[in-house]
Structures are given as C-alpha cells and as structure tokens.
Amino acid sequence: MSAGDKVPSALLFYGPSGVGKRRAAIELAKAINCEKGGADPCGDCPQCVETEKGLHPDVRVVDREYRAATAKDPKGEYRSALSSGNENKMEQFLEKQTSLRIDTIREIRKSMTHKPIFGKHKAGILDDAHEMTVEAANALLKSLEEPGPRSHWILISSQRENMLPTILSRCQPVRFLALESEILKRVLVERCSLAAETAARWSRWAGGSVERALALGRHEAAAASAPWDAPGGAHEFASRLPREAHRAREEAAGLLTLWSLLLRGFWLEDSVGRAEAARTLKNLLRLQGDLKRNASAALVMHVAVLEVQALCRKFSISPLRFTM
C-alpha cells in the first residue's frame, strides 16, 4: 500500500501565514506518488522532482499565478505581460486575483476527474482557499462529496473562519501553529541561506512566520538605507517608495509594521518614555488604518518618518534603532 492510499480525499491545512502549510502540501503531493513508497518522499525520483518543479501533470497548485492564467482576460493583458517579461504588469494583474472564482474551480475539477497519467494519485492544492466565492465553493463541494478515485484535495487557509461550513465539514482539518523562534531561525539559515545573526534578528519579531521574517528583512534594508538625518529626509524617504501604487502601499505597510514592532520592544525595555512611545505607536497604527483606506502611501510614509524622527530627537536615540 502506498502513502497515497492512506491519505484522506480532502484535507484542510490551516494556520497563520508563512508557517509552512504550502510546503507541507507540496511534500504530501510528492509522498503520495513517490516511487520509493515510504511515508516521506525521497525527493530524488521523477515523481518527486517533477512535483517540486511544478511540472507534474497529476499535481495542480491553484495559486494567484494559476488564477491569473485561467482568468478571463479579453484584452490578453496577462499573456502579453508574460510574453514580454513585463514584471510590473504581471504583478498588477496578479494583485487583481483577490478571489478564487468558479471558472478556476471548474477547470481544476475537470482536471481532477481524469485518471492519473504519470503518477498513481492526483492532487489538487488550493492556496488561500478562504478566497473562494460562494459559487466556487458550492462547485467544489460536489467534488469533495464525491471524490474521484485516487484524487486528493488539499485546501490551504490562514482564515479558516471565512470558509463555508459545508466545505469545512467535508475536509479533515490539520492545524499549523506559529513556528518557535529557534525553529524559524534554523529555517531561515538552512532554507533561505541567511547568516545566523541576521536570522536571529529577523525571527525575533516575526511571530513564528517565515513569510513575515523575510518581509521584515526587506523593510529593514529599506529603512537602513534611508536618509534619516538629512534635511528633508522625510520627503526623500517617501519619494523612494515604488511608483506603482499597490507596491508603494505594500512597502509602506511593511515599514509601519516593522516600526510598530520595534516601538513595542522599546516600550518593554523602557529605553524611551513609555507615554511618548505609546503616543507614537498609536499614531503609527492610525497611519496603518489610513493606508488600508487607500490614503497616499507617500503621504503616510512622510508623516510616519516625522513621527519617528521626533521621538528619536526627544530621547537622543539614533533613528537607526528603527532598522532592527
């Protein structure tokens, strides 16, 4: 009996973002077809190699790229961006894929009804399954109720509470917890090739999430290279944001998150006045709310930098303390 014969036809991997749910789903997809037949995939056989590359014909991963490829695109914008290698256009199109629509579910359902052609089992992995529309969820429900032979659905979600109860009742839940700090540090060193000191610093504030740790690292680099002390530094800082509005908001949101986390640390250390730290933190959280309401990322960042600079001047601390 292979590993696939013991795996339920429908699983739900749920838990915080960036804790390995998608990686676990890929590893499970390898295991059910692995030629070695053990509980863990060997990683070396053709089944494992093709699954890792994303080329296995019996394993489909429905992520934002898959959604974009199957979305209605009458003007051919996504295909044009792909063929020309225009990364900005591709990112903009991917940003629009905020829901998992019925057309995409119908396409993957059709694929899952066919017999395996390369491996012994088929796997359909739905990333961000909580983004399914009601129509898409109802369409998927039919497959979950009457799964095809040797087919396995793996739903991934960081927002289980936003999924339909009928979908939840058809899936065996597998909960993923935030990674312990030492485990996260090891993952960052071994899988992301970070220096141990850098990994330790990033993992300290990441809340057990690899995704958040890497994002904080990107924002740390942006903050460290900023003209904190230069005349007009706040304006120049804001002007360094990406030109594309969605990317500028993402960068600004990340920096606000980083500074809010560091401020909490300063408050606990009592390295700045607690009342002033609390006031600045409150203002940064307010700016995060403004950003979510589509306020100008440049304006939000300008105000945020002024807030941080004022706090640093009052307590004679270096603004570089806000770069982790």
C-alpha positions in Angstrom: 0.0 0.0 0.0 1.4 3.4 -1.0 1.3 6.6 1.1 -1.4 7.9 -1.1 -3.8 5.0 -0.2 -3.7 6.2 3.4 -4.3 9.9 2.7 -7.9 11.3 3.0 -9.6 12.6 -0.1 -9.9 16.1 1.3 -7.6 17.9 3.8 -7.6 21.4 5.2 -4.2 22.8 6.2 -5.0 25.9 8.3 -3.0 28.3 10.5 -1.0 31.6 10.3 0.6 32.7 7.1 4.2 31.7 6.5 4.4 28.7 8.7 4.8 26.0 6.1 1.3 25.0 5.0 2.0 25.2 1.3 5.4 23.5 1.7 3.7 20.7 3.6 1.1 20.3 0.8 3.8 20.0 -1.8 5.6 17.4 0.3 2.4 15.4 0.7 1.8 15.6 -3.0 5.3 14.2 -3.5 4.7 11.4 -0.9 1.5 10.0 -2.5 3.3 9.4 -5.8 6.9 8.8 -4.6 8.4 5.7 -6.3 10.1 4.7 -3.0 6.7 4.3 -1.4 7.6 5.5 2.1 5.7 7.8 4.4 8.2 10.6 3.4 9.1 11.5 -0.1 12.6 10.6 -1.3 12.9 13.9 -3.2 15.0 12.2 -5.9 12.7 10.1 -8.0 11.0 11.5 -11.2 7.7 11.9 -9.3 9.2 14.0 -6.6 11.4 16.0 -8.9 8.5 16.9 -11.3 6.3 17.8 -8.4 8.9 20.1 -6.9 9.4 21.8 -10.2 5.6 22.4 -10.6 5.6 20.3 -13.7 3.9 17.1 -12.5 0.8 16.6 -14.7 -1.2 15.0 -11.9 -0.5 17.7 -9.3 -2.1 21.2 -9.7 -1.3 24.1 -7.4 -4.0 26.8 -7.6 -2.3 30.0 -6.5 -2.5 33.5 -7.8 -0.5 32.7 -10.9 -2.8 29.8 -11.7 -5.8 32.0 -11.2 -4.4 34.7 -13.5 -3.7 32.1 -16.2 -7.3 30.8 -16.0 -9.0 34.2 -15.5 -11.0 35.9 -18.2 -8.5 38.2 -20.0 -10.3 39.5 -23.1 -7.5 42.1 -23.8 -4.8 39.5 -23.4 -3.0 41.7 -20.8 -1.6 38.8 -18.7 -0.5 36.8 -21.7 1.2 40.0 -23.2 2.9 40.7 -19.9 4.2 37.1 -19.7 5.5 37.0 -23.2 7.2 40.4 -22.9 8.6 39.7 -19.4 7.0 42.8 -18.0 7.1 42.1 -14.3 5.3 45.2 -13.2 2.3 44.4 -15.5 2.3 40.8 -14.3 2.3 41.9 -10.6 -0.6 44.3 -11.2 -2.6 41.5 -12.9 -1.8 39.2 -10.0 -2.9 41.8 -7.5 -6.4 41.7 -9.1 -6.7 38.0 -8.3 -8.3 38.6 -4.9 -10.9 35.9 -5.2 -10.9 32.2 -6.2 -13.7 32.2 -8.9 -15.9 29.5 -10.1 -14.2 29.3 -13.6 -10.9 28.3 -11.9 -12.6 25.7 -9.7 -14.4 24.2 -12.7 -11.1 24.0 -14.6 -9.3 22.2 -11.7 -12.4 19.9 -11.1 -12.3 18.8 -14.7 -8.6 18.0 -14.4 -9.2 16.0 -11.2 -11.8 13.8 -12.7 -9.3 12.3 -15.1 -7.2 9.3 -14.2 -3.6 9.9 -13.2 -1.3 9.8 -16.2 2.2 9.9 -14.7 1.8 9.0 -11.0 -0.6 6.8 -9.0 -2.6 9.7 -7.5 -3.9 13.2 -8.4 -3.5 16.2 -6.1 -5.4 19.5 -6.2 -3.8 22.1 -3.9 -5.9 25.2 -3.4 -3.9 28.0 -1.8 -5.8 30.7 0.0 -8.9 28.6 -0.2 -10.8 31.1 2.0 -10.8 33.4 -1.0 -13.3 31.2 -2.9 -16.5 32.9 -3.9 -19.7 31.2 -2.7 -20.3 29.9 -6.2 -16.8 28.5 -6.4 -17.2 26.8 -3.0 -20.5 25.3 -4.0 -18.9 23.9 -7.2 -16.0 22.4 -5.2 -18.4 20.9 -2.8 -19.6 18.4 -5.4 -16.1 17.1 -5.8 -15.5 16.9 -2.1 -18.7 14.9 -1.6 -18.0 12.5 -4.5 -14.2 12.5 -4.9 -12.7 10.7 -7.9 -10.6 7.5 -7.4 -7.1 8.2 -6.2 -7.7 12.0 -6.1 -6.8 14.2 -3.1 -7.8 17.8 -2.4 -5.6 19.9 -0.1 -7.0 23.2 0.9 -4.8 25.8 2.4 -6.0 28.7 4.5 -4.9 31.3 7.0 -8.5 32.4 7.5 -10.5 29.3 8.2 -13.2 31.3 9.8 -14.1 32.8 6.4 -14.8 29.5 4.8 -18.2 27.9 4.3 -19.2 25.4 7.0 -20.2 22.9 4.3 -16.6 23.0 2.9 -15.1 22.7 6.4 -17.3 19.7 7.2 -16.0 17.8 4.2 -12.3 18.2 5.0 -10.1 16.7 7.6 -8.5 19.6 9.4 -4.8 19.8 10.0 -3.8 22.8 12.2 -0.4 24.5 11.7 1.0 26.6 14.6 3.4 29.5 14.5 7.0 28.3 14.4 9.1 28.5 17.6 11.8 31.2 17.4 14.6 28.7 17.2 12.9 26.6 14.5 12.2 29.7 12.5 15.8 30.8 12.8 17.0 27.4 11.6 14.6 27.5 8.6 15.9 31.0 7.7 19.5 29.8 7.9 19.1 26.4 6.1 16.4 27.2 3.6 16.9 30.9 3.0 20.7 31.0 3.3 20.8 33.8 5.9 23.6 34.4 8.3 22.8 33.2 11.8 22.9 36.7 13.3 20.5 38.0 10.7 18.2 35.1 11.1 18.1 35.6 14.8 17.3 39.2 14.5 14.5 38.7 11.9 13.0 35.8 13.7 12.7 37.8 17.0 9.9 39.9 15.5 8.3 37.6 13.0 5.7 36.0 15.2 6.7 32.5 14.1 6.2 33.2 10.3 8.9 32.7 7.7 6.9 35.0 5.3 6.9 37.8 7.9 10.5 37.3 8.7 11.6 37.7 5.1 9.3 40.7 4.7 10.7 42.4 7.8 14.2 41.8 6.3 13.3 43.6 3.1 11.8 46.5 5.0 14.9 46.6 7.3 17.1 47.1 4.3 14.9 49.9 3.0 14.9 51.6 6.4 18.7 51.2 6.9 19.5 53.0 3.6 17.1 55.8 4.3 18.2 59.5 4.7 17.1 59.7 8.3 19.2 62.7 9.3 19.3 64.6 6.0 17.3 67.9 5.6 14.0 67.0 4.0 14.7 63.3 4.9 11.0 62.5 5.4 10.2 63.7 1.9 13.1 61.9 0.4 12.2 58.7 2.3 8.7 58.9 0.9 9.9 59.5 -2.6 11.9 56.2 -2.5 8.7 54.2 -2.5 7.9 52.2 -5.7 6.0 54.1 -8.3 3.3 51.5 -8.7 0.5 52.3 -6.1 0.0 48.8 -4.9 3.7 48.2 -4.4 4.1 51.5 -2.6 1.3 50.6 -0.2 2.9 47.2 0.4 6.3 48.8 1.2 4.8 51.5 3.4 2.6 48.9 5.3 5.7 46.7 5.9 7.7 49.6 7.3 4.9 50.7 9.6 4.7 47.1 10.9 8.4 47.0 11.4 8.5 50.3 13.3 5.4 49.3 15.4 7.1 46.1 16.5 10.3 47.9 17.4 8.4 50.5 19.3 6.8 47.8 21.4 10.2 46.5 22.2 11.5 49.9 23.2 8.5 50.3 25.4 9.2 47.0 27.2 12.9 47.9 27.5 11.9 51.4 28.8 14.6 52.8 26.5 12.2 55.7 25.6 9.5 57.3 27.7 6.5 55.0 27.8 4.0 57.7 27.3 5.8 59.0 24.3 6.3 55.5 22.9 2.6 54.8 23.3 1.6 58.0 21.6 3.9 57.3 18.6 2.7 53.7 18.4 -0.9 54.9 18.4 -0.1 57.3 15.6 1.6 54.6 13.5 -1.3 52.3 14.0 -3.6 55.1 12.8 -1.5 55.6 9.7 -1.8 51.9 9.0 -5.5 52.3 9.1 -5.3 55.3 6.7 -3.2 53.2 4.3 -5.8 50.4 4.3 -8.4 53.1 3.4 -6.2 53.9 0.3 -4.5 57.0 1.6 -1.5 58.1 -0.3 1.4 55.8 0.6 3.9 58.7 0.1 2.0 61.0 2.5 1.6 58.2 5.1 5.3 57.5 5.0 6.2 61.2 5.2 4.1 61.6 8.4 5.4 58.3 9.8 9.1 59.3 9.4 8.4 62.7 11.0 6.8 60.8 14.0 9.9 58.5 14.4 12.3 61.4 14.0 10.5 63.5 16.7 10.7 60.5 19.1 14.4 60.0 18.4 15.2 63.7 18.9 13.3 63.8 22.2 15.2 60.9 23.7 18.5 61.3 21.9 18.4 57.9 20.2 19.7 57.1 16.7 17.0 56.7 14.1 18.9 53.6 13.0 17.4 51.9 16.1 14.4 51.7 13.9 16.1 49.4 11.4 16.3 46.4 13.8 
